[in-house]
């Protein structure tokens, strides 16, 4: 426990609750886009038609109609064939990270991560005293030549490869189709399971949707995870694991029983009542996409107009984030401590890097702030970086 650290993002979010702060820190969806009225009707329907069961204990695996809906929706949207019996409803994706860590990892076991990697996964696996093998990335995602090298040279066989292939957190980069196929082949060769975390897959604003790794692998040697947090609302804390390896599934279920018995009976039914209505979820996602696309474009233009020379950033095709790199002499952790006076917030990149000390990167969220606030926040950020560089000369 002495090795566990508070999430840098959650700590920053405490500061950003001040209304005068423009925050690019958290991975927060736009609250004005939450389907409040439709979801209220779903909740009323659940209480009217199934109230006692919705307020009672339930089975660990999850509400069966919701699991059936998840299986059908995955086939329709990402072409992943699975049965309801392969689906485990969990209390948010973070619980999925914890459960897989709990079941697969002993102290000292290796996890393979792309670099930079999702901070929440690092935090979850740290709880089980994992060690990390990091693989380099480029504009097409994880580099498969480096993945093959890392697995060939690993001191012992890693327990899993963890990936966010669509609009990766923190970089915003998407793993290309050819790389997905190569990752599957390499992990098959070395006997390393792929843990695919896909919270943002439906939030694509440009380019073509790509099949999931689990679909390409036909469920073999893979674990798939997704959530309603980015498509409906994060406060529901409803997500799912798809595990087609029966032995692994039956080990994860008692691990969840020990954690929380089951995900909320009421919220599971409410999510199902909302999502089962034909066209409702799809229409909601279609409403979100142009708003987020415009905010992404506004941030990209503002960065080009307002950031000093020597700064670069990714151009994501979807998701909630982009990744910026400052000139080498900028320490974004120091920059954040100065940012409180400028009333702008971001996440310094250092905690996302595995086995490397990189100080000049940052993660920027574009989904939560209005277009006007994005421009003003980037202006403040540009002025802040300019001032830092002037003092560092």
C-alpha positions in Angstrom: 0.0 0.0 0.0 2.9 2.3 0.6 3.6 2.2 -3.2 0.1 3.5 -4.1 -0.2 7.1 -5.1 -3.2 9.3 -5.5 -4.2 9.9 -9.1 -2.7 13.1 -10.5 -5.9 13.7 -12.5 -8.2 13.3 -9.5 -6.1 15.7 -7.4 -6.1 18.3 -10.2 -9.9 18.0 -10.5 -10.2 19.2 -6.9 -8.7 22.5 -8.0 -10.7 22.8 -11.2 -14.0 22.8 -9.3 -13.5 26.5 -8.9 -15.7 28.2 -11.5 -13.1 30.7 -12.7 -10.7 27.9 -13.7 -10.8 26.8 -17.4 -10.0 23.1 -17.1 -8.6 20.8 -19.8 -7.6 18.3 -17.1 -10.3 15.7 -16.6 -11.7 13.3 -19.2 -15.2 14.8 -18.6 -17.9 14.6 -21.2 -20.0 17.7 -21.8 -22.8 17.7 -19.1 -25.1 19.7 -21.3 -25.2 16.7 -23.7 -26.3 14.2 -21.1 -29.7 12.6 -22.1 -31.3 13.7 -18.8 -35.0 13.7 -20.0 -34.8 10.4 -21.8 -32.9 8.8 -18.9 -35.4 10.2 -16.4 -38.2 8.4 -18.3 -36.1 5.2 -18.3 -35.7 5.4 -14.5 -39.4 6.0 -14.0 -40.2 3.0 -16.2 -37.9 0.8 -14.2 -39.4 1.9 -10.9 -43.0 1.5 -12.2 -42.5 -1.9 -13.9 -39.7 -3.5 -11.9 -39.2 -1.4 -8.8 -38.8 -4.2 -6.1 -36.3 -6.1 -8.2 -34.4 -2.9 -9.1 -33.9 -2.2 -5.4 -33.0 -5.8 -4.4 -29.6 -7.7 -4.4 -28.8 -9.3 -7.8 -26.4 -11.7 -9.4 -22.8 -10.9 -9.8 -22.6 -11.4 -13.6 -25.2 -8.7 -14.1 -28.7 -8.1 -15.3 -29.3 -10.7 -18.0 -31.3 -8.4 -20.4 -28.5 -5.8 -20.2 -25.9 -8.5 -20.9 -27.9 -9.7 -23.9 -28.2 -6.1 -25.2 -24.4 -5.6 -24.8 -23.7 -8.8 -26.8 -26.1 -7.7 -29.6 -24.8 -4.1 -29.6 -21.2 -5.3 -29.8 -22.0 -7.5 -32.8 -23.7 -4.5 -34.5 -21.2 -1.8 -33.7 -17.7 -3.5 -33.7 -18.5 -7.0 -35.2 -17.5 -8.8 -32.0 -19.4 -12.1 -31.7 -20.0 -13.0 -28.1 -22.8 -14.4 -25.9 -24.5 -12.9 -22.9 -22.6 -15.5 -20.8 -19.3 -13.9 -21.9 -20.4 -10.5 -20.6 -19.7 -9.4 -17.0 -21.3 -6.1 -16.0 -18.9 -4.1 -13.8 -19.0 -0.8 -11.8 -17.2 1.4 -14.3 -14.1 0.5 -16.4 -11.8 1.2 -13.4 -13.3 -1.8 -11.7 -12.5 -3.9 -14.7 -8.8 -2.8 -14.6 -8.8 -3.7 -10.9 -10.5 -7.1 -11.4 -8.1 -8.2 -14.2 -5.2 -7.1 -12.1 -6.5 -9.0 -9.1 -7.0 -12.2 -11.0 -4.0 -12.2 -13.3 -1.2 -10.5 -11.4 1.1 -11.6 -8.6 3.8 -9.3 -7.2 6.6 -8.9 -9.7 4.6 -10.0 -12.8 5.1 -8.0 -16.0 2.4 -6.0 -17.8 3.2 -4.7 -21.3 2.1 -1.1 -21.8 2.2 1.4 -24.7 4.2 4.5 -23.8 2.7 6.8 -22.7 -0.1 4.7 -21.1 -3.4 5.3 -19.4 -2.8 6.5 -15.8 -5.8 4.7 -14.4 -4.5 1.4 -15.6 -1.0 2.0 -14.1 -2.7 2.9 -10.8 -4.8 -0.2 -10.9 -1.9 -2.6 -11.7 0.3 -0.9 -9.2 -2.0 -2.1 -6.5 -0.9 -5.7 -7.4 2.8 -4.7 -7.5 3.2 -5.2 -11.3 6.3 -4.4 -13.2 6.1 -2.8 -16.6 7.6 -3.4 -20.0 7.0 -0.4 -22.2 6.6 -0.3 -26.0 7.2 2.7 -28.1 4.4 4.4 -30.0 4.1 6.6 -33.1 1.3 8.2 -35.1 -0.1 4.7 -35.9 -0.2 3.5 -32.3 2.0 0.9 -30.6 5.0 0.0 -32.7 4.8 -3.7 -33.5 8.5 -4.1 -34.2 9.2 -2.8 -30.7 6.4 -5.1 -29.2 8.1 -8.1 -30.8 11.5 -7.1 -29.4 10.1 -6.4 -25.9 8.3 -9.8 -25.7 11.3 -11.7 -27.1 13.6 -10.1 -24.5 11.2 -10.2 -21.6 12.7 -11.8 -18.4 9.6 -13.8 -18.0 6.4 -14.1 -20.0 4.2 -11.0 -19.3 0.7 -11.7 -18.0 -1.0 -9.3 -20.4 -0.7 -6.5 -23.0 -2.9 -3.6 -22.1 -4.0 -1.3 -24.9 -6.4 1.6 -25.6 -6.5 1.2 -29.4 -9.1 3.9 -30.3 -8.2 7.5 -29.5 -5.8 6.5 -26.8 -5.8 8.1 -23.4 -3.6 10.2 -23.1 -2.3 10.6 -26.7 -5.5 10.5 -28.8 -3.7 8.2 -31.3 -5.6 5.3 -33.0 -3.9 1.9 -33.6 -4.0 1.3 -37.4 -5.7 -1.7 -38.9 -2.5 -3.4 -40.1 -0.9 -2.9 -36.6 -4.0 -4.4 -35.0 -3.5 -7.6 -37.0 0.2 -7.6 -36.3 -0.4 -7.2 -32.5 -2.8 -10.2 -32.5 -0.2 -12.3 -34.4 2.7 -11.3 -32.1 0.7 -11.9 -28.9 -0.5 -15.3 -30.2 3.1 -16.2 -30.9 4.3 -15.3 -27.4 1.2 -16.5 -25.5 0.4 -13.0 -24.1 -3.3 -12.1 -23.6 -4.5 -8.7 -25.0 -6.6 -6.5 -22.7 -8.4 -4.1 -25.0 -9.9 -1.1 -23.3 -12.4 0.7 -25.6 -14.3 3.6 -23.8 -14.0 6.0 -26.8 -14.6 3.8 -29.8 -17.9 5.3 -30.8 -16.7 8.9 -30.5 -15.1 9.1 -34.0 -15.2 12.5 -35.8 -13.1 11.8 -38.9 -11.8 8.7 -40.7 -13.2 5.2 -40.8 -14.3 3.0 -37.9 -11.8 0.1 -37.3 -12.7 -3.4 -36.1 -11.8 -4.1 -32.5 -8.8 -6.3 -31.7 -11.2 -8.8 -30.0 -13.3 -9.0 -33.1 -10.3 -9.5 -35.3 -9.1 -12.2 -33.0 -12.6 -13.7 -32.8 -12.4 -13.5 -29.0 -9.3 -15.7 -28.8 -6.6 -14.7 -26.3 -8.4 -11.4 -25.6 -10.3 -9.4 -23.0 -12.5 -6.6 -24.2 -13.9 -3.8 -22.0 -16.2 -0.8 -22.7 -18.5 1.5 -20.8 -21.5 3.8 -21.0 -19.5 6.6 -19.4 -18.6 8.4 -22.6 -21.8 7.6 -24.5 -24.5 8.0 -21.9 -23.1 9.4 -18.6 -20.1 8.5 -16.3 -22.2 8.8 -13.2 -24.0 5.6 -14.0 -20.8 3.5 -13.3 -22.0 0.8 -15.7 -19.4 -1.0 -17.9 -18.7 -4.5 -19.1 -15.9 -7.0 -19.6 -16.2 -9.6 -22.4 -14.2 -12.7 -21.6 -14.7 -15.7 -23.9 -12.1 -17.8 -22.0 -14.5 -19.7 -19.7 -11.8 -20.5 -17.1 -10.8 -16.8 -16.8 -14.4 -15.6 -16.7 -15.1 -17.9 -13.8 -12.1 -16.6 -11.9 -13.1 -12.9 -12.4 -16.7 -13.4 -11.2 -15.7 -14.4 -7.6 -13.2 -11.5 -7.6 -16.1 -9.1 -8.3 -18.2 -10.8 -5.6 -15.5 -10.1 -3.1 -15.3 -6.4 -4.2 -19.0 -5.3 -4.4 -21.3 -8.4 -4.8 -22.7 -6.8 -8.0 -23.1 -3.6 -9.9 -26.2 -1.5 -8.9 -29.4 -3.3 -9.8 -31.2 -0.1 -10.4 -28.6 1.6 -12.7 -28.2 -1.6 -14.7 -31.9 -1.7 -15.4 -32.1 2.0 -16.0 -29.3 1.8 -18.6 -31.1 -1.1 -20.3 -34.4 0.6 -20.3 -32.8 3.6 -22.0 -30.6 1.7 -24.4 -33.1 -0.9 -25.5 -35.5 1.7 -27.2 -34.8 1.5 -30.9 -32.6 4.3 -32.2 -32.4 6.3 -28.9 -28.7 5.7 -28.1 -27.6 6.0 -31.7 -29.4 9.3 -32.0 -27.8 10.5 -28.8 -24.3 9.6 -30.0 -25.0 11.3 -33.4 -26.0 14.4 -31.5 -22.7 14.4 -29.5 -20.3 13.8 -32.4 -20.5 17.2 -34.2 -20.3 19.1 -30.9 -17.1 17.2 -29.9 -15.7 17.4 -33.4 -16.1 21.2 -33.4 -14.5 21.5 -30.0 -11.6 19.4 -31.2 -11.2 21.6 -34.2 -11.4 24.8 -32.2 -8.7 23.5 -29.8 -6.4 22.5 -32.7 -6.8 25.9 -34.4 -6.3 27.7 -31.1 -3.1 25.8 -30.4 -1.8 26.6 -33.8 -2.6 30.3 -33.4 -1.7 30.8 -29.7 1.1 28.4 -28.6 4.7 29.4 -29.0 7.1 28.0 -31.5 8.5 24.5 -30.6 5.2 23.2 -29.3 3.6 20.2 -31.1 0.4 18.1 -30.5 -1.5 15.2 -31.9 -4.5 15.4 -34.2 -6.9 12.8 -32.9 -9.7 11.4 -35.1 -12.0 11.0 -32.1 -12.1 10.6 -28.3 -11.7 13.3 -25.7 -8.0 14.2 -25.6 -5.0 15.4 -27.5 -1.3 15.2 -26.4 1.0 18.2 -26.5 4.7 18.3 -26.3 6.5 21.5 -25.1 10.1 22.5 -25.8 12.5 20.2 -23.9 13.3 22.8 -21.2 9.7 23.1 -20.1 8.7 21.0 -17.1 4.9 20.8 -17.2 4.7 19.8 -13.6 6.3 23.1 -12.7 4.1 24.8 -15.3 0.9 23.4 -13.6 2.0 25.0 -10.3 2.2 28.3 -12.1 -1.1 27.7 -13.9 -3.2 28.3 -10.8 -2.6 32.1 -11.1 -3.6 32.0 -14.8 -6.8 30.0 -14.0 -6.1 27.2 -16.5 -5.6 23.5 -15.8 -4.2 20.5 -17.7 -2.7 17.2 -16.8 1.2 17.1 -16.8 2.4 14.2 -18.9 5.0 12.7 -16.5 2.7 10.2 -14.7 1.6 8.6 -18.0 5.2 7.6 -19.0 6.3 4.1 -18.0 10.0 3.6 -17.0 10.9 7.0 -18.5 11.3 10.4 -17.0 9.6 12.7 -19.6 8.8 16.2 -18.3 7.7 18.3 -21.2 4.3 16.7 -22.2 0.7 17.4 -21.2 -2.7 16.0 -21.8 -5.5 18.3 -22.9 -9.2 17.5 -22.8 -11.4 19.3 -25.4 -14.9 17.8 -24.7 -15.9 19.6 -21.5 -15.3 23.3 -22.2 -17.3 25.5 -24.5 -15.7 26.7 -27.7 -15.2 30.2 -26.2 -13.6 28.8 -23.1 -11.3 26.5 -25.2 -9.9 29.6 -27.1 -9.5 31.6 -23.9 -8.0 28.6 -22.0 -5.4 28.0 -24.8 -4.6 31.7 -24.9 -3.9 31.5 -21.1 -1.9 28.4 -21.6 0.1 29.9 -24.5 0.9 33.0 -22.4 2.0 30.7 -19.5 4.4 28.7 -21.7 5.8 31.9 -23.2 6.5 33.2 -19.7 8.1 30.0 -18.6 10.3 29.9 -21.7 11.3 33.6 -21.1 12.4 32.8 -17.6 14.2 29.6 -18.6 16.5 31.4 -21.2 
